Amino acid sequence: MTTWLTIGILFTFAAIAFVLYRWGNVECIGVTPVRTFTFIAILFTSGLDVGLIMFPLTEFAGYADLSASPEYGFTNPLAIEFGFWAFLIWAFYFLTCFYFCVIEPRVKFFEIPLIKFINNLVIIGTCAFTAYLLLTNLPWYLPEMGDGETIVSSFYLIVFVIIAAAVYSSTSIRYVRILSLASTWLFMALILIMWVGAFLSEGSGVGEFFTTFAMIGDYFGNIHHFVLPMNDYHEFYLFWWFAWSIMIGQFTSRFVGGLKTYQVLIAMMVFPSLPIAVWFTVLYYYSANEIATTGFYNLAMVVVGTTFVVNSLDSLIRLYTDNLNLTVERFGKTKYILGNIALMSGLTLLFKLDFLQIQWVGALAIALILACFGYILATKYKKVAAIERSPKENKIDFSKIELAN
């Protein structure tokens, strides 16, 4: 699996370099373009899930334990966390976003029946894994509802309600903009609340914040360590990002509103990384100073985390139902909602039983990416080589999102 992952990573970065060289100044226009801030909000909230909110506080101590994991010794835990979640790996999303915006309309590789089937297996599997992550992390963040370790019936109910909300919101694309902007502002509010809490608890000011924030700079000095898997846990993260990459690229490509290719890369790597860096800095300050997050802060993190989950599941459910023609228009809203709730709930339980692994899903995604490249070389090389612009039918019209179903 490590060799397969390494092949996928090296190919991805080589492909990104070629795209920038060949099409760096192409204006990217999706089928439902939105303004840049909305695009970034959609990218950020669709491209991340509850793990961003819930994982760091449980991981910092592990990254600091060099006796158990000496491979982390080249930098600090905050830089490790940032490297697992931000900057370089967002380039995966750039490559697939550009492909689906500019190349796929000419190639139509993902419309081949077998490829469409495999791609939707990846989407559905990742969708269920997102719900599973929420389920498994709730005991740690809501110990008041249980013993802090066991998944009790209340947690299953919470996840079921969230799945139902996401399925309902996926019935209309108009909810995307509302969910994405709401998730973004809630996340910003959470960062502010947690920072104020640290100030009131420890008397920390702006100076302490920037001192902690500066630790992330060590990531950029050691960025080469994050390209290939440094251990099994990093490998898990990289497979997870590959699992997301095709579907997030496919989803976000429809919203690009006229940015040039190199600007899309900058937008995808820089803008999501800034709030992630600030958020991880706040969390690391809590962890390093042993400030308790029980009660209100944990509840606030759960609220924002569940909003992220609804947003992510909405995006993924919309993708596979559109791809498989399992739409509201075909089946009606009631059958659509009940069917998708049953599917997502069932698959979430399969992850809980360790029947499925996100690494398998990520490996499938890598296979699709490499197969797509082979298909282009074999059958569509001249057509792709001749590309000089986004599909001509795509026009910059920011009102489309309001008129979409």
N, C-alpha and C positions, 0 to 999 in steps of 0.2 A: 504493500500500500504506500509506503514512503517513496519508493521509486516512481510510482504512478503519480503521486502528488508532486514530486520534484519536476517531472516532465510537464505537468500541467502548469506549474508556476513559471518555469523558464519559457515555455511557449507563450504564455500570456504576456509577459513583459517584453518579449521579442515582438509580438504582434502590436502591442501598444506603441513601441518605438516606430514600427513601420507605418502605423496609422497616422501618427504625428508627422512623419516625414512626407507621406503621400497626400494626406487630406487635412493637414493641420489648419488650413484657413477656410475650409468648407463651412458654410453656414448650416447649422443643424436645426431642422424644423420638424417637429412631430405632428401627428395627425390632430392632436388637441393641444395646441401650444398654450402656455401660461406665462405670466411674467416671471422674471428671474427669481424674485424672493419666494413666490409660490412654488416654483420648480425646486428650489433648494429645500423648502419645507417638506414637499412631497418626497424628495430624495431622502432626506434625513430621517423622517418618521417612518417611511416605508422600508428603508434599508437597514433599520435597526429594530431590535425587539426588546423584550423585557430583560434580556441578559445585560444590556448596558446599564440598567438601573440596579439590578439585583446581584450581579456577579462580583463586582469589585470588592465590596466589603468582606466577601468570603474568600477572596483570592490573595489579597495583599500579604497576609501572613505566610502563605505558601511560597510566594516569590522571594520573601525575605529569609526563608529557611534554607540557607546555602548548604547546610550539612546534608539535607535531604535532596536538594536540587542545586548542585554546584554550577550547573550550566547557566544559571541566572546571575552569576557573580560579576558579569561584565558591566552591570548597571544597577539602578535602584528599582524597587518594586513599582513605583509610579510610572517610570519610563517603560517597564515591561507591560503593564496594563494598557498604557497608551498604544504601544506597538502592536498589541493583540487586537486592538479595536479601531485604530485610526490611521490616517494618512495613506501609507503605501498600499494597504490592502483595498482601499476604496478605488484604486485604479482598476481592480477587477470589474467593478460596476461601470466604470467609464468605457471599457472595451466593449462590453455587451450593449450598453446604451447606444454607443455610436453604431455598432453593427445593426441593431434593430431599427435605428432611425434612418440610416443611410444605405446599408448594404442589403439587409434581408428583404426589403420590398422588391429588389431586383433578382435575388437568389431564390427566395422562398424555400429554403432548406427546412425550416421548422413547420412547413405545411405538408411535408412528406408524411403520410399516415403513421409509419413506424416511429419516425422522429417525434412527431406530435405526441404519440402515446408515451414515449419514454420521457419527454420533456414534462408532460403533465404528471407522471409518476414522481418526478423530482419536485415539482411544485406542491403537490398534495402531501408528499412526505415531509417537506420542510415546513409546510403549514402546520401539520400536526405536531412536529417537533417544537415549534414555537409555543403552542399551547401546553405541551408537556413541560417545557422549561418553567413556565409560570407555576404549574401545579407543583413541581418538585421544590421550588424556592419559597412557596408561601409559608411552610412551617417555620422557616428561619425568620421571616419578616413579620409574621403574625403569630408569635408564640402564645399570645393571649387566647387564641382559639384552639390551642392544643397543647402538646407537651414540648413544642419546639423542634421535634424531629419527625413525628409521624404525620402522614397525610390523612387527615380526618375527612368525614363526609362533607363538612362545610367547605373545604377547599375544592372538592369535586364540584360542588354546586356553584362556587364562584367561577371556576373555569368554564362550566357549562353555560352560565349566563353570558360570559364574555364571548364565547364561541357564537352564541345566538345573536348577540349584538353585532358582531362582525359580519355574520351571514346577512343579517337584515340591512346593514349599511352597504353591503356589496350589491344590493339590488338596484342602486343608482349611482352612477359615476359622479354625480353632483356632490355626494357626501365626501369625496376624496379631498377636495379643497378645504372643506370645513374641518374634517378630522385632522388633516395634516397641520393646518395653522393652529388649531386648538392644542394639538400635541406639542407643537413647538413652543407655544407661549406657556403651557403648563410646565414644560421642562425648564424653561428659563425661570419661572416662578419658584420651582423646587430648588434650583441652584441658589437663588437669592435667600430663600427661607433657611436652607441648610447653612449658608455662610453666616447669616445673622445669628443662627443658633450657636455656631462655633464661637462667634464673637462674644455672645452673652455668657457662654460656658467657660471659655478660656481667656477672654479678653483679647483674642487675636484681632489684629488690625490688618490694614492693607499690606503692610510690610511683610508680615508672616505669610500672607496669602501668596505674594509674589516670590518669596523665598521658596515656598513649596512648589509653586508653578514652574519655577526655573529648573526644577529637577527633570521636567519633561524634556528639556533641551538635550539631555544625555541620550535620548532616543535617536536624535538626528546624527549625533556623533557615532552611533553604533547601529545605524540603520541596516547595514549589511547583515547583521545577525538575525534580522527578522524576515529576510527573503525566503530562506529555506527552513524547514522545521528543525527547531533546536532540541525538541523532545516530543514525547507522545502527546502531551497536553497542547503544545503549540500546533502539532499536527492536527489534532481535533479541531482547533480553531480555524486552521487554514481550510480543511475540508468543509467546515461549516460555512465559511465565506464563499467557497466555490458553489456550495449547494444553493446559496442565495443569488449568485452572480447572474445567471441567465435570466431568471424570472424578474429580478429587480431591473436589469437592463431592458428587458422587454416591456415592463410596466412604465418605467420612467421615460423611455424613449418617446412615448407619445406626447409628453408634456414639454419637450425642449422647445424654447420660444425664440430661436434665432441666434443663439450663441455659436461662435465659431468652435471648431473641434478642440483647439487648445484651451479655449475658455471653459468648455465643458469639463475637460480634465482638471483644470484649476478649481472650478466650482465643486467638483466631486471630491477632490482630495483635501482642499483647504477648508471650505466653509463648514462641512460636518465635523471636521477635526477640532475646530476652535471650541464649540460648546462641549465636546467630549473632553477636551483638555481641562477646561474650567471645572466641569463636573467631577472628573477624576481627582483633580487637585483638592476640591472640597472634601470628597470622600476619604482621600488619603490623609488629610489633616485629622479627620475624625478617627481614623484607624491608628495613626501614629501616636495621637495624644489620648487614645482610649476613651474617647467621648462616646457615651451611650447614645444609641439611636432608637431605643425601644420606645414604644408608644406613638406619639404624634408623628415623628420623623419617619418611622417605618411605615406607618399608615399612608403618609404623603407619598413615599416612594412606591408603595403598592398601587396607589391611585394613578400616578403618572405611568408606572410600568404597565398597568392594565390598559391604559389609553393607548400606549405604544402597541400592545398586543392587538387590540381591536383594529388599529390602523394597519398593522402589518398583515393580519389575517384578511382584512377587507381587500387589500391589494392582491394577495395570493389567490383568494377565492374567486375574485373577479377574473383573474387570468385563466385559471383552469376551467372555469365554467364557460368563458368565452371561447377558449380553444376547443373544448369538447362539445360546444353547442348545448350546454346544460343551462340555458338561460331562462330568465323570468318570462320572456316573451314566448318561449316554447312550452314551458311547463306550468306557468302561472306562479304567482308569488308564494302561495301556500306550499305547494309541492317543492318548489325551489328551496325554500327556507328549511323545511323538515328534512329533505334529502341531504342537504349540506351539513346541517347540524348533526345528523346521524353519522355521516361519513367522518367528519372532523373529530367527533367524540370517540368513535371507535378506534381511529388511528392513534389518537392521543393515548388511549389505554394500551395499544400495542407497544408504543415507546416505553410506557411505564413497565411493561412486562419484559423489557429488553429484547423484544422480538425484532425491532428495527434499530438501526444505528445511523446517525447522521453522516458518519464516514462513508457508508455505502451510497448515500444520496449524493454526497460531494463527488465521489468517484464516478458516478453516472454523469454528473454535470461536466466533469473533465472529458469524459468520453464523447459527449455531445459536441463540445467545443472543438476537439481534435477532428472529429468526423466532419464537422462543418467545414473546417479548413481543407480537408481532403476532398470534399465534394466540390468546393470552389475551384481547386486546382484541376480537378478532373473534368468538370462540366461547365463552369461559369467564369473561367479565368478572364476571357476577353471582355465579357460584360462588366465584371468588377473593375478591371483595369481601366475601363473607359469612364468610370464614375467621376463626375466633377462637381456634383451638387446633390442636395437632398431631393427626394422625389418631387417632381414639379407640381404634383397635385396638392402637396402640403404647403399651405399659405399661413403667414402669421396673422391669426385672427383670434385675439384673446377672448372673444365672446363665445367661442365654440364650447368652452367648458360649462357655460351657463345653459347652453341649449342641449347638451348631451343628456342622454337618459341615464 
